[in-house]
Amino acid sequence: MSIEVGSKVQGKVTGITNFGAFVELPGGTTGLVHISEVADSYVKDVNDHLTVGDEIEVKVISVKDGKTALSIKQTVDKPERKSSSYSKRPSGQGRNARPSKGGYKPKESFEDKMAQFLKTSEENLSTLKRSTESKQGGRGGRRG
């Protein structure tokens, strides 16, 4: 029996590692269920979800160079999500469309932004310089 990508098959867990579980498939081939494909929720330890000898249903994700990638979480058919009313915004009310607290603020030019950055940068540098000079004990500090 050939294993096709996308097919769901029954398998038996033959080994567990810290990165996943090895599953023996029909026809004697072995595939790996990566830790990220064990469950929908975060999996810290595969042993919390599987034990050696478990019969499980897996979905074949890919077959490359004789290596078969499997998934347990993709075997569960999820119902299609209906779009909820709060997930869609009415048109024209995106993040940038809302006025800021101070009302409408026109876009600044690049030169204005650079001038503002330069001003704040110089202020920060002078503050830093003043605070480090006082701690260094320069200009007439005690000498022993």
N, CA, C and O atoms as a DFTB+ gen file, in Angstrom:
576 C
 N C O
     1  1       0.845      -1.185       0.000
     2  2       0.000       0.000       0.000
     3  2       0.891       1.249       0.000
     4  3       1.724       1.423       0.889
     5  1       0.710       2.104      -0.993
     6  2       1.536       3.305      -1.064
     7  2       0.902       4.414      -0.234
     8  3      -0.319       4.554      -0.183
     9  1       1.749       5.187       0.407
    10  2       1.296       6.284       1.258
    11  2       1.244       7.541       0.398
    12  3       2.253       7.946      -0.180
    13  1       0.060       8.159       0.314
    14  2      -0.110       9.355      -0.486
    15  2      -0.239      10.570       0.412
    16  3      -0.834      10.495       1.487
    17  1       0.317      11.687      -0.027
    18  2       0.225      12.928       0.723
    19  2      -1.243      13.347       0.809
    20  3      -1.958      13.356      -0.193
    21  1      -1.673      13.691       2.009
    22  2      -3.055      14.106       2.236
    23  2      -3.959      12.997       2.734
    24  3      -5.082      13.260       3.163
    25  1      -3.482      11.746       2.682
    26  2      -4.321      10.638       3.126
    27  2      -4.223      10.444       4.638
    28  3      -3.197      10.732       5.254
    29  1      -5.316       9.950       5.217
    30  2      -5.342       9.639       6.646
    31  2      -5.221       8.135       6.802
    32  3      -5.942       7.368       6.163
    33  1      -4.285       7.719       7.676
    34  2      -4.047       6.297       7.883
    35  2      -3.905       6.001       9.371
    36  3      -3.619       6.892      10.171
    37  1      -4.109       4.738       9.727
    38  2      -3.907       4.282      11.103
    39  2      -2.454       3.865      11.251
    40  3      -1.865       3.297      10.332
    41  1      -1.881       4.150      12.412
    42  2      -0.505       3.774      12.659
    43  2      -0.293       3.462      14.128
    44  3      -1.162       3.704      14.966
    45  1       0.882       2.920      14.423
    46  2       1.212       2.537      15.794
    47  2       2.475       3.278      16.212
    48  3       3.473       3.270      15.491
    49  1       2.432       3.919      17.382
    50  2       3.578       4.660      17.898
    51  2       4.663       3.656      18.282
    52  3       4.445       2.770      19.108
    53  1       5.849       3.814      17.658
    54  2       6.949       2.886      17.937
    55  2       8.058       3.523      18.755
    56  3       8.870       2.817      19.354
    57  1       8.104       4.837      18.790
    58  2       9.149       5.508      19.557
    59  2       8.802       6.961      19.803
    60  3       8.122       7.600      19.000
    61  1       9.285       7.476      20.936
    62  2       9.024       8.870      21.295
    63  2      10.361       9.540      21.598
    64  3      11.191       9.001      22.329
    65  1      10.550      10.723      21.022
    66  2      11.755      11.515      21.277
    67  2      11.324      12.876      21.798
    68  3      10.130      13.146      21.930
    69  1      12.298      13.738      22.097
    70  2      11.944      15.065      22.582
    71  2      11.427      15.961      21.467
    72  3      10.879      17.025      21.752
    73  1      11.582      15.564      20.197
    74  2      11.105      16.386      19.084
    75  2       9.900      15.794      18.363
    76  3       9.421      16.379      17.392
    77  1       9.402      14.648      18.817
    78  2       8.238      14.069      18.168
    79  2       8.085      12.595      18.459
    80  3       8.663      12.065      19.408
    81  1       7.279      11.929      17.607
    82  2       7.017      10.507      17.793
    83  2       7.118       9.793      16.449
    84  3       6.670      10.308      15.425
    85  1       7.711       8.600      16.465
    86  2       7.797       7.783      15.271
    87  2       6.596       6.854      15.231
    88  3       6.238       6.231      16.230
    89  1       5.978       6.772      14.052
    90  2       4.762       5.981      13.879
    91  2       4.967       5.004      12.736
    92  3       5.382       5.382      11.640
    93  1       4.664       3.720      13.015
    94  2       4.748       2.700      11.978
    95  2       3.431       2.693      11.216
    96  3       2.353       2.587      11.801
    97  1       3.546       2.810       9.889
    98  2       2.370       2.888       9.030
    99  2       2.146       1.557       8.335
   100  3       3.038       0.708       8.322
   101  1       0.961       1.361       7.755
   102  2       0.720       0.135       6.993
   103  2       1.743       0.008       5.865
   104  3       2.086       1.003       5.227
   105  1       2.215      -1.170       5.623
   106  2       3.233      -1.395       4.604
   107  2       4.633      -1.390       5.183
   108  3       5.612      -1.540       4.454
   109  1       4.732      -1.216       6.508
   110  2       6.027      -1.296       7.161
   111  2       6.838      -0.006       7.160
   112  3       7.937       0.019       7.714
   113  1       6.334       1.058       6.559
   114  2       7.091       2.318       6.574
   115  2       6.898       3.028       7.908
   116  3       5.913       2.811       8.613
   117  1       7.859       3.875       8.232
   118  2       7.796       4.630       9.479
   119  2       7.824       6.113       9.153
   120  3       8.565       6.551       8.273
   121  1       7.011       6.885       9.870
   122  2       6.978       8.330       9.683
   123  2       7.147       9.026      11.018
   124  3       7.073       8.404      12.078
   125  1       7.377      10.328      10.947
   126  2       7.579      11.133      12.146
   127  2       6.457      12.145      12.299
   128  3       6.123      12.880      11.370
   129  1       5.880      12.164      13.507
   130  2       4.943      13.220      13.875
   131  2       5.760      14.217      14.678
   132  3       6.138      13.941      15.816
   133  1       6.036      15.381      14.086
   134  2       6.819      16.401      14.790
   135  2       6.016      16.908      15.982
   136  3       4.786      16.885      15.961
   137  1       6.710      17.364      17.018
   138  2       6.061      17.829      18.254
   139  2       5.039      18.927      17.968
   140  3       4.039      19.045      18.676
   141  1       5.288      19.734      16.929
   142  2       4.355      20.810      16.589
   143  2       3.082      20.289      15.933
   144  3       2.107      21.030      15.804
   145  1       3.079      19.018      15.516
   146  2       1.914      18.434      14.861
   147  2       1.178      17.429      15.746
   148  3       0.295      16.715      15.270
   149  1       1.537      17.370      17.030
   150  2       0.892      16.405      17.925
   151  2      -0.487      16.886      18.358
   152  3      -1.440      16.106      18.357
   153  1      -0.609      18.159      18.729
   154  2      -1.886      18.680      19.220
   155  2      -2.026      20.140      18.833
   156  3      -1.044      20.800      18.492
   157  1      -3.261      20.644      18.888
   158  2      -3.514      22.052      18.572
   159  2      -2.909      22.984      19.612
   160  3      -2.502      24.102      19.294
   161  1      -2.854      22.524      20.846
   162  2      -2.299      23.353      21.916
   163  2      -0.784      23.133      21.999
   164  3      -0.233      22.257      21.332
   165  1      -0.130      23.942      22.824
   166  2       1.318      23.839      23.002
   167  2       1.673      22.502      23.639
   168  3       1.070      22.106      24.637
   169  1       2.651      21.806      23.066
   170  2       3.090      20.516      23.583
   171  2       4.508      20.677      24.120
   172  3       5.450      20.897      23.358
   173  1       4.650      20.566      25.442
   174  2       5.971      20.664      26.052
   175  2       6.675      19.314      26.002
   176  3       7.871      19.237      25.724
   177  1       5.918      18.245      26.276
   178  2       6.480      16.903      26.286
   179  2       5.540      15.974      25.522
   180  3       4.354      15.889      25.841
   181  1       6.063      15.284      24.525
   182  2       5.255      14.377      23.708
   183  2       4.684      13.253      24.564
   184  3       3.594      12.754      24.287
   185  1       5.419      12.849      25.610
   186  2       4.951      11.761      26.477
   187  2       3.646      12.090      27.185
   188  3       2.945      11.179      27.625
   189  1       3.299      13.378      27.310
   190  2       2.029      13.760      27.925
   191  2       0.845      13.428      27.019
   192  3      -0.289      13.327      27.487
   193  1       1.110      13.259      25.713
   194  2       0.028      13.028      24.748
   195  2       0.037      11.622      24.161
   196  3      -1.017      11.086      23.816
   197  1       1.216      11.022      24.046
   198  2       1.337       9.713      23.399
   199  2       2.187       8.762      24.227
   200  3       3.038       9.187      25.007
   201  1       1.944       7.467      24.047
   202  2       2.810       6.453      24.642
   203  2       3.131       5.430      23.560
   204  3       2.376       5.278      22.600
   205  1       4.242       4.735      23.714
   206  2       4.645       3.715      22.756
   207  2       3.584       2.616      22.740
   208  3       3.164       2.132      23.791
   209  1       3.159       2.233      21.551
   210  2       2.138       1.199      21.400
   211  2       0.753       1.747      21.093
   212  3      -0.143       0.983      20.733
   213  1       0.558       3.066      21.229
   214  2      -0.746       3.672      20.920
   215  2      -1.083       3.498      19.450
   216  3      -0.226       3.655      18.581
   217  1      -2.344       3.171      19.179
   218  2      -2.858       3.137      17.814
   219  2      -3.487       4.503      17.562
   220  3      -4.422       4.897      18.261
   221  1      -2.979       5.226      16.566
   222  2      -3.464       6.581      16.306
   223  2      -3.748       6.773      14.827
   224  3      -3.241       6.042      13.977
   225  1      -4.570       7.772      14.540
   226  2      -4.838       8.149      13.159
   227  2      -3.950       9.346      12.833
   228  3      -3.899      10.314      13.592
   229  1      -3.255       9.276      11.708
   230  2      -2.357      10.353      11.301
   231  2      -2.657      10.749       9.859
   232  3      -3.197       9.969       9.075
   233  1      -2.288      11.984       9.538
   234  2      -2.421      12.465       8.161
   235  2      -1.021      12.620       7.589
   236  3      -0.127      13.139       8.258
   237  1      -0.831      12.177       6.369
   238  2       0.466      12.277       5.712
   239  2       0.599      13.693       5.156
   240  3      -0.183      14.126       4.309
   241  1       1.628      14.412       5.663
   242  2       1.850      15.788       5.224
   243  2       2.762      15.821       4.006
   244  3       2.473      16.492       3.016
   245  1       3.870      15.085       4.093
   246  2       4.798      15.075       2.955
   247  2       5.636      13.802       2.971
   248  3       5.801      13.157       4.006
   249  1       6.158      13.461       1.803
   250  2       7.083      12.342       1.669
   251  2       8.258      12.839       0.835
   252  3       8.114      13.094      -0.361
   253  1       9.431      12.978       1.477
   254  2      10.630      13.458       0.786
   255  2      11.804      12.566       1.134
   256  3      12.027      12.262       2.306
   257  1      12.538      12.153       0.155
   258  2      13.753      11.363       0.349
   259  2      13.539      10.173       1.281
   260  3      14.415       9.844       2.080
   261  1      12.397       9.539       1.184
   262  2      12.099       8.391       2.027
   263  2      11.649       8.750       3.437
   264  3      11.388       7.865       4.252
   265  1      11.559      10.034       3.727
   266  2      11.098      10.474       5.051
   267  2       9.645      10.917       4.948
   268  3       9.277      11.717       4.088
   269  1       8.835      10.377       5.847
   270  2       7.421      10.682       5.825
   271  2       7.075      11.576       7.003
   272  3       7.307      11.213       8.156
   273  1       6.519      12.751       6.711
   274  2       6.085      13.682       7.754
   275  2       4.604      13.469       8.002
   276  3       3.801      13.430       7.070
   277  1       4.249      13.331       9.288
   278  2       2.876      13.032       9.665
   279  2       2.323      14.099      10.605
   280  3       3.075      14.869      11.202
   281  1       0.999      14.131      10.726
   282  2       0.352      15.069      11.633
   283  2      -0.834      14.397      12.300
   284  3      -1.621      13.702      11.658
   285  1      -0.945      14.619      13.602
   286  2      -2.126      14.143      14.323
   287  2      -3.174      15.242      14.353
   288  3      -4.364      14.974      14.190
   289  1      -2.733      16.487      14.563
   290  2      -3.697      17.566      14.724
   291  2      -4.457      17.875      13.436
   292  3      -5.552      18.434      13.493
   293  1      -3.906      17.529      12.289
   294  2      -4.615      17.780      11.037
   295  2      -5.641      16.710      10.700
   296  3      -6.375      16.844       9.721
   297  1      -5.702      15.643      11.505
   298  2      -6.713      14.610      11.267
   299  2      -8.074      15.049      11.774
   300  3      -9.099      14.551      11.309
   301  1      -8.096      15.976      12.720
   302  2      -9.355      16.452      13.279
   303  2      -9.947      17.461      12.308
   304  3      -9.348      18.498      12.025
   305  1     -11.132      17.140      11.802
   306  2     -11.793      18.054      10.877
   307  2     -12.410      19.189      11.675
   308  3     -13.296      18.979      12.504
   309  1     -11.928      20.389      11.412
   310  2     -12.456      21.555      12.110
   311  2     -13.609      22.123      11.308
   312  3     -13.525      22.195      10.082
   313  1     -14.677      22.526      11.961
   314  2     -15.762      23.165      11.211
   315  2     -15.283      24.509      10.665
   316  3     -14.479      25.200      11.291
   317  1     -15.787      24.858       9.502
   318  2     -15.361      26.125       8.912
   319  2     -15.832      27.263       9.803
   320  3     -16.973      27.279      10.265
   321  1     -14.942      28.208      10.036
   322  2     -15.274      29.332      10.910
   323  2     -16.169      30.303      10.171
   324  3     -15.901      30.688       9.033
   325  1     -17.226      30.686      10.839
   326  2     -18.063      31.738      10.289
   327  2     -17.453      33.054      10.728
   328  3     -17.031      33.207      11.874
   329  1     -17.412      33.995       9.814
   330  2     -16.813      35.269      10.183
   331  2     -17.719      35.961      11.186
   332  3     -18.911      36.144      10.939
   333  1     -17.156      36.338      12.299
   334  2     -17.943      36.986      13.331
   335  2     -18.089      38.463      13.005
   336  3     -17.286      39.033      12.268
   337  1     -19.109      39.061      13.555
   338  2     -19.411      40.445      13.223
   339  2     -18.345      41.404      13.718
   340  3     -18.127      42.449      13.107
   341  1     -17.674      41.068      14.818
   342  2     -16.689      41.996      15.350
   343  2     -15.347      41.893      14.654
   344  3     -14.509      42.780      14.821
   345  1     -15.110      40.847      13.881
   346  2     -13.806      40.693      13.244
   347  2     -13.658      41.571      12.009
   348  3     -12.540      41.877      11.593
   349  1     -14.762      41.970      11.430
   350  2     -14.690      42.816      10.251
   351  2     -15.017      44.242      10.640
   352  3     -16.009      44.503      11.321
   353  1     -14.179      45.155      10.202
   354  2     -14.419      46.564      10.489
   355  2     -15.242      47.170       9.371
   356  3     -15.119      46.777       8.211
   357  1     -16.072      48.117       9.722
   358  2     -16.779      48.829       8.656
   359  2     -15.762      49.578       7.785
   360  3     -14.708      49.991       8.266
   361  1     -16.085      49.743       6.522
   362  2     -15.125      50.373       5.628
   363  2     -14.852      51.807       6.060
   364  3     -15.748      52.520       6.512
   365  1     -13.593      52.210       5.912
   366  2     -13.204      53.571       6.258
   367  2     -12.861      53.769       7.713
   368  3     -12.573      54.894       8.123
   369  1     -12.883      52.711       8.512
   370  2     -12.564      52.868       9.923
   371  2     -11.384      51.998      10.309
   372  3     -11.435      51.272      11.302
   373  1     -10.339      52.070       9.536
   374  2      -9.130      51.325       9.844
   375  2      -8.350      52.002      10.953
   376  3      -8.788      53.009      11.508
   377  1      -7.208      51.450      11.269
   378  2      -6.378      51.964      12.357
   379  2      -5.950      53.402      12.105
   380  3      -5.933      54.212      13.033
   381  1      -5.606      53.730      10.872
   382  2      -5.096      55.062      10.572
   383  2      -6.201      56.080      10.329
   384  3      -5.919      57.274      10.233
   385  1      -7.449      55.638      10.228
   386  2      -8.526      56.560       9.934
   387  2      -9.014      57.299      11.173
   388  3      -9.639      58.352      11.049
   389  1      -8.745      56.779      12.351
   390  2      -9.219      57.426      13.573
   391  2      -8.399      58.672      13.875
   392  3      -7.179      58.671      13.715
   393  1      -9.060      59.720      14.305
   394  2      -8.291      60.907      14.678
   395  2      -7.573      60.669      15.994
   396  3      -8.047      59.916      16.845
   397  1      -6.420      61.320      16.157
   398  2      -5.687      61.182      17.406
   399  2      -6.378      61.989      18.487
   400  3      -7.346      62.697      18.211
   401  1      -5.888      61.891      19.723
   402  2      -6.523      62.572      20.851
   403  2      -6.609      64.077      20.633
   404  3      -7.570      64.715      21.063
   405  1      -5.628      64.634      19.978
   406  2      -5.600      66.075      19.782
   407  2      -6.338      66.524      18.539
   408  3      -6.227      67.690      18.159
   409  1      -7.085      65.651      17.890
   410  2      -7.773      65.998      16.660
   411  2      -6.956      65.579      15.461
   412  3      -6.044      64.762      15.582
   413  1      -7.272      66.128      14.309
   414  2      -6.582      65.763      13.068
   415  2      -5.177      66.335      13.070
   416  3      -4.976      67.508      13.387
   417  1      -4.211      65.509      12.716
   418  2      -2.816      65.929      12.674
   419  2      -2.280      65.656      11.271
   420  3      -2.217      64.500      10.851
   421  1      -1.893      66.702      10.543
   422  2      -1.393      66.471       9.188
   423  2      -0.065      65.725       9.226
   424  3       0.669      65.782      10.213
   425  1       0.228      65.032       8.141
   426  2       1.471      64.267       8.081
   427  2       2.665      65.208       8.036
   428  3       2.641      66.242       7.368
   429  1       3.714      64.822       8.769
   430  2       4.931      65.624       8.786
   431  2       5.804      65.241       7.596
   432  3       5.791      64.097       7.141
   433  1       6.551      66.204       7.109
   434  2       7.485      65.903       6.027
   435  2       8.712      65.217       6.624
   436  3       8.908      65.211       7.840
   437  1       9.512      64.655       5.768
   438  2      10.716      63.972       6.208
   439  2      11.660      64.935       6.911
   440  3      12.266      64.588       7.925
   441  1      11.785      66.139       6.376
   442  2      12.669      67.138       6.976
   443  2      12.206      67.505       8.382
   444  3      13.023      67.661       9.289
   445  1      10.888      67.643       8.559
   446  2      10.350      67.968       9.887
   447  2      10.644      66.840      10.876
   448  3      11.027      67.090      12.019
   449  1      10.464      65.622      10.434
   450  2      10.737      64.476      11.309
   451  2      12.207      64.408      11.678
   452  3      12.546      64.114      12.824
   453  1      13.092      64.680      10.711
   454  2      14.522      64.657      10.981
   455  2      14.925      65.761      11.944
   456  3      15.756      65.549      12.827
   457  1      14.339      66.936      11.775
   458  2      14.646      68.047      12.667
   459  2      14.209      67.713      14.098
   460  3      14.933      67.988      15.055
   461  1      13.029      67.124      14.232
   462  2      12.525      66.724      15.558
   463  2      13.424      65.657      16.174
   464  3      13.736      65.715      17.364
   465  1      13.833      64.697      15.378
   466  2      14.715      63.641      15.864
   467  2      16.049      64.218      16.323
   468  3      16.554      63.848      17.382
   469  1      16.621      65.124      15.529
   470  2      17.893      65.744      15.868
   471  2      17.798      66.512      17.175
   472  3      18.700      66.450      18.010
   473  1      16.702      67.235      17.346
   474  2      16.505      68.024      18.567
   475  2      16.438      67.118      19.793
   476  3      17.133      67.366      20.778
   477  1      15.621      66.083      19.748
   478  2      15.492      65.179      20.900
   479  2      16.783      64.407      21.130
   480  3      17.145      64.131      22.274
   481  1      17.478      64.059      20.058
   482  2      18.731      63.332      20.191
   483  2      19.778      64.188      20.899
   484  3      20.480      63.704      21.787
   485  1      19.884      65.461      20.508
   486  2      20.837      66.358      21.153
   487  2      20.501      66.584      22.624
   488  3      21.397      66.656      23.466
   489  1      19.200      66.695      22.933
   490  2      18.779      66.852      24.328
   491  2      19.165      65.627      25.149
   492  3      19.669      65.752      26.265
   493  1      18.929      64.461      24.601
   494  2      19.264      63.218      25.310
   495  2      20.766      63.089      25.519
   496  3      21.210      62.655      26.582
   497  1      21.553      63.464      24.511
   498  2      23.005      63.397      24.636
   499  2      23.526      64.356      25.701
   500  3      24.406      63.998      26.484
   501  1      22.981      65.585      25.733
   502  2      23.455      66.545      26.735
   503  2      23.085      66.085      28.143
   504  3      23.870      66.265      29.075
   505  1      21.910      65.498      28.311
   506  2      21.505      64.973      29.617
   507  2      22.424      63.833      30.032
   508  3      22.858      63.766      31.182
   509  1      22.713      62.967      29.125
   510  2      23.601      61.843      29.401
   511  2      25.009      62.323      29.756
   512  3      25.636      61.800      30.677
   513  1      25.500      63.320      29.019
   514  2      26.836      63.850      29.256
   515  2      26.932      64.486      30.644
   516  3      27.917      64.295      31.358
   517  1      25.883      65.255      31.024
   518  2      25.871      65.884      32.343
   519  2      25.886      64.852      33.454
   520  3      26.607      65.008      34.440
   521  1      25.099      63.802      33.302
   522  2      25.015      62.804      34.371
   523  2      26.300      61.982      34.479
   524  3      26.685      61.596      35.583
   525  1      26.965      61.707      33.369
   526  2      28.202      60.914      33.445
   527  2      29.382      61.745      33.924
   528  3      30.275      61.213      34.583
   529  1      29.411      63.050      33.608
   530  2      30.496      63.903      34.084
   531  2      30.499      63.997      35.604
   532  3      31.559      63.964      36.228
   533  1      29.323      64.112      36.198
   534  2      29.253      64.244      37.652
   535  2      29.693      62.957      38.349
   536  3      30.213      63.000      39.464
   537  1      29.488      61.837      37.707
   538  2      29.866      60.563      38.324
   539  2      31.343      60.240      38.126
   540  3      31.900      59.435      38.874
   541  1      31.988      60.851      37.135
   542  2      33.384      60.556      36.848
   543  2      34.334      61.316      37.786
   544  3      35.502      60.950      37.917
   545  1      33.845      62.339      38.415
   546  2      34.674      63.097      39.345
   547  2      35.708      63.944      38.645
   548  3      36.794      64.153      39.186
   549  1      35.411      64.430      37.478
   550  2      36.340      65.248      36.738
   551  2      36.416      66.675      37.301
   552  3      35.604      67.041      38.150
   553  1      37.357      67.465      36.849
   554  2      37.555      68.871      37.210
   555  2      37.693      69.088      38.701
   556  3      36.740      69.504      39.359
   557  1      38.838      68.819      39.228
   558  2      39.116      69.159      40.612
   559  2      38.607      68.174      41.629
   560  3      38.365      68.544      42.778
   561  1      38.441      66.952      41.247
   562  2      38.004      65.946      42.206
   563  2      39.123      65.636      43.181
   564  3      40.276      65.991      42.938
   565  1      38.799      64.987      44.264
   566  2      39.825      64.647      45.282
   567  2      40.806      63.639      44.714
   568  3      40.449      62.713      43.986
   569  1      42.049      63.862      45.079
   570  2      43.077      62.907      44.662
   571  2      43.857      62.492      45.883
   572  3      44.218      63.324      46.715
   573  1      44.113      61.225      45.988
   574  2      44.787      60.755      47.177
   575  2      46.114      60.264      46.956
   576  3      46.780      59.839      47.900
